[in-house]
C-alpha cells in the first residue's frame, strides 16, 4: 500500500478553499479516497448519489468515481480529513476494500478518531521512511477494523456524553472553555467527566481540547497567510509567545518552522505567509 496524500480541512469558509475542495473530480486507476467528516453542514456527492454530511460519517470512494464535497452553510463550516491511497494491487487489501464498500453510502464511526488521522498525516509527511511506513500500517489496521465491523465497547450513556463533549469542544476552539463549564453543559460532575472522557479518549478533556487548538493552528499555518500573532488571537491564546510555546511542546518545532515545512503542500494557500 502507498499513501498518496493526507489533507486536513478545518472550518471550510474561505471562497478559494470552497472552490478547490468543492470541485467535482475523480482519481485515477488504483487510487481510493477516504473522507471522514468531523463537523459542519454540507453534502457529499458520489457516483450519482448524494448524502447529507453528519459528524462521524466516513466515505470510501473507489478509483474513477466522481465525487464532490459541497459546503452548504457558512455558519456551520465543514471540518474533515481526506486520505488518498493506493493498495498497489494487494489482493488482501482489495478484498478488505470490497467488503467495506459493499454497503453503499457512508459509515458512521463517531468523532473520536481525529488524532488518529492527524497522526497518519504527521507520519506521512515526516520525511522519515520508517515513520511513513508506520502511517501505512496504521491505515491498514484501520481498514481491517472497518471490514470486521468492530466497534469500541463501553457504556452507552458514557459514550454519548463523550460524543457530546467532543461536539462542544469542536464548537469552542475559538472561544473560552474550561472544565467546569464543559461539565455543567453536560450536567455531569467534573470528576465523572474526567473519568469517562479519559477512559474513552486516553487523555483528560482539557488536554484534548488543547490539542484540538493545536490541530486548528496546524491547519491555519499550512493553508492560510495569517500571521502567527493573528492565529494566536483567533485561538484565544494570551499572546503569540504562549501560543508558540504550546505549539512547540506538541509538535516539536515552532509555528514558523511548521509553516516553512508544510505550506508548500497547501494547494490553495495565499502567498506571503509569515
Protein Blocks (a to p, Z undefined) as FASTA:
>chain_A
ZZfbdcddehifbfklmmmmmpccdddehiacddddfbdcddddeehiacdddehiacdd
dehiacddddfbfklccddddddddekhpaklmmmmmmmmmpgcjddebjklmmmmmmmm
mmmmnopaklmmmmmmmmmmmmmmmmnopaceddfklmmmmmmmmmmmmmmmmpccdfkl
mmmmnopafklmmmmmmmmnopafklmmmmmmmmmmmmmmmmcccdfklmmmmnopabfk
lmmmmmmmmnopafklmmmmmmmmmmkbcehiZZ
